[in-house]
Amino acid sequence: MERYSVLKDKNPREIVLLRGSGCKWKRCTFCDYHLDYCLDEEENYNLNAQVLSKVTGIYNKLEVINSGSFCDLDNKTMDLIIKTCEEKNISTVHFECHYIHHREVPTLKEKFKEHSINVRIKTGVETFDVDYRENVMKKGFGKSTPEKIRTYADEVCLLFGLTGQTENSMKNDIETGLKYFDRVCVNIMNDNTTNVKPDNSVIKVFAEKIAPNYIDNDRVDILMENTDFGVGGESEEQTND
Ligand code: SF4
């Protein structure tokens, strides 16, 4: 599995897919990407150290994803991320965080700030339609509003291509994301090992009617395939936390 890549177009940055102890939520109906975990911290650290050794600092920005939330990474890996940033002049790090860990974000930001590193948090809200998000996707955000989510997250991931989503719902999700958050990352559902399957008619609507309006927007990433960022693959659904 590829775990390091360089994103050159929008918001240029390096991206690493690290491995932690696993998502503590694990209930999102569409996701099998939490399967990339290991309970042996030393093994995780060794793998993560190998991946982080590839980081060059070319764009002074690093995105860290780990099939869960930042708090699933071991302490040695977190220290190595800081050391890597210091050595490679990286001033901004993006981490993933599920809603259940939102109270842990201030401490993370504080810790990195001590090293003059700015932390940005990305959260996989998937949609702002609460009923769909909680009853169909089982995301575990409760009734959280965009305002509430914004209190801990700077960026959101959205997941499109599921039965029941429409042109209006997808447009509304992107517009809400852009209104409240710095950046929006749209992931299109790809086939994986869960029972949730991509809905090709919804994906067609997205590709023809929605994507063209945002393709040149620097604040919107669009991943038609879950490996479009150059990391992941195999059986994982690459989205967000
Ligand atoms: S989408 Fe994220 S929060 Fe949901 S189960 Fe997968 S890894 Fe966990």
Residues whose N, C-alpha, C, O or C-beta is under 5 A from the ligand:
A	BS01	SF4	C23 W25 K26 R27 C28 C31 H34 S67 G68 H98 N240 D241
